[in-house]
Amino acid sequence: MRRLLKKLLSVFGPSLIGALGFTSCDLPFIPRTEYGTPNCDFKVDITVQDEAGNPLKGIKVSPILISTYNKLNYTGTTSTAEHREELASIETDASGKASGSYNLFGVTKDIRVIFEDADGDLNGGTFAKDSMDFTPVQTGKGDNHWYSGEYTISGTKKLKKE
């Protein structure tokens, strides 16, 4: 019996070890293990005008990501918390356009944009600080893994003089 077992192991052992080695590789029917962080490309395309519809130059446009989530308190009750992340500001050009591109970790549903007159009385006078909320629109597909695609916010904002 012992001889038969040794013979079987010597014949089938290498094949068994080889088969086990192949099962550790990435096979099409086994989902692959991925490490990383969800990310997306985010674009801003906003036009800023005065109340008459004239383009405003020198307006500081600051997108802020707003993430709302529920957190469990020590008392066992749930409360809503808000996380804000300010992105690099963009300044409008002579045509009133503010365009920018970012690579973000994750996708957010709410974007608040703050508009501030950065140049004071130049370029049409002093305008009041204002804000506007946007919902990003998906403009490019992801790869069904960690890359979520391209998202864009666009629109026109009219500012009032102080």
N, C-alpha and C positions, 0 to 999 in steps of 0.2 A: 504494500500500500504506500509506503514511504517512497519507494522508487518511482512509482507511478506519479505521485504528486510532484516529485522533483522533475520528472520528465515533462509533465504538463506545464510546470512553471518555466522551465527552460525553453519550451516551444512557444507558449503563449504569453509569457511575462513581458518580453520586449514590445510585443504588439499592444498589450494592455497599457503599458507605460506610455507608449507613443500616442495611443488614442486619448489618454488622459491629458497629455500635453496639448493636443489639438483642441480639446474642449475648453482650454483656458484662453484660447485666442478669440478674437472678435468674430463671431459667426453671425450671419444675417438674421437668424431667428432668435438670438439672445440680445436683449437691449444692452447698449454699451454704457459703461460708467463714465459720467462726465463730471469734471470739476471746473468751477468757474463762478461767474457772477452774471446774472441777467443784465443785459445792456441794450441800449438802442441809440440811434442817431436822432438828434432833436434839432429842428430848425425853426428860427423865428423870422417872420416876414411881415412887418407891421409898418403902416404908413401913419404919420402923425401930422395933423392939420390944425389950423386955427378954426374959429367958428364960421368963418366965411369960406372955408375949404381951401385956403392957401397952405402949401407945404411949409412945415417948420423945421429949420435947421438947428442943431445944437441941443436937442432934447435928449436927456439921458433915459434910456429904456432899460429897466432892470427886471428880468424874469425871475420869479420865485416859485419853486416847486412846493406844493402843499400836499403832504401825505397825512391822512387821517386814519387812525387805527384805534382799536379798543385795547385797553390794558386792564389787567386784573389788579385791584388794590389789595393791600394787606388784610382788609376787612372782608374780603371775598366778594366785593361788589365790582362791577365793571364800569369803567369810565372811559370817555373818549379823549384821546390825546392828539395833538397836532404837531407835526414836525415840518419845519420850513427850511429850505435850502436855497440860498440866493446864488444865482449864476452870475457870471461876469456881465457887466453892463455893456450896452451898445449905445452909440450916439447916432442920431439921425443925420443924414447927409443933406445936401441942398434940395433934393426932391422930397424930403420928409420921410425917406425910407430908413428903416432900421432892420438890418439883416444880420443873422448870426447863426453859427452851427456849434453844437455841443455833442459830446458823447456822454450819455448818462448811464448810471447803474440802475437798472430797473425801469419801469414805465410808471409815470404818474398820471392821474386822471385830472388833476386840477393845476392850472398855472395862473398865478396872479402876476400881472405886469404893472410895475410902478413907473409913472411918467413924471419926470422932474425937469424943470427948465434949468439947464446947466450953465447957460451963458448970460443969464440976467436980462438986461434991457436990449441986448443985441438980437438981431434976427426977428424983429416983429414985436418986441416988448417982453414983459414978464408974464409968464403963464403959471396958473395955480397947479400945485402937485395933485395928481389924480391916479387912479388905478382902474384896471379892467381885468375880469376873469375870463380865461379861455379854457376850452377843452381840446386837447391835441387830437388831430386827425391823422390816422395812419396813411402815409403816402408811399411807403415802400414795405415790401414783405420781408419777414425774418427768415431764419434758416431752420425753424422748428426745433431749435436747441436753445442756446443761451442768447443768441442775437434776436431781439424782438422786432427789428425792422426800423423804418424811418417814420418819425412823427413830426408834424408841422403845426404851428399856430400862425394864423394870418388874420389880418383885419385892418380896420382904419379907426383911429382914435382922434376925436376932436377935443382940443383943450380950450379952456376959457381963460381970458386974461384976468389977472388979479385986480 
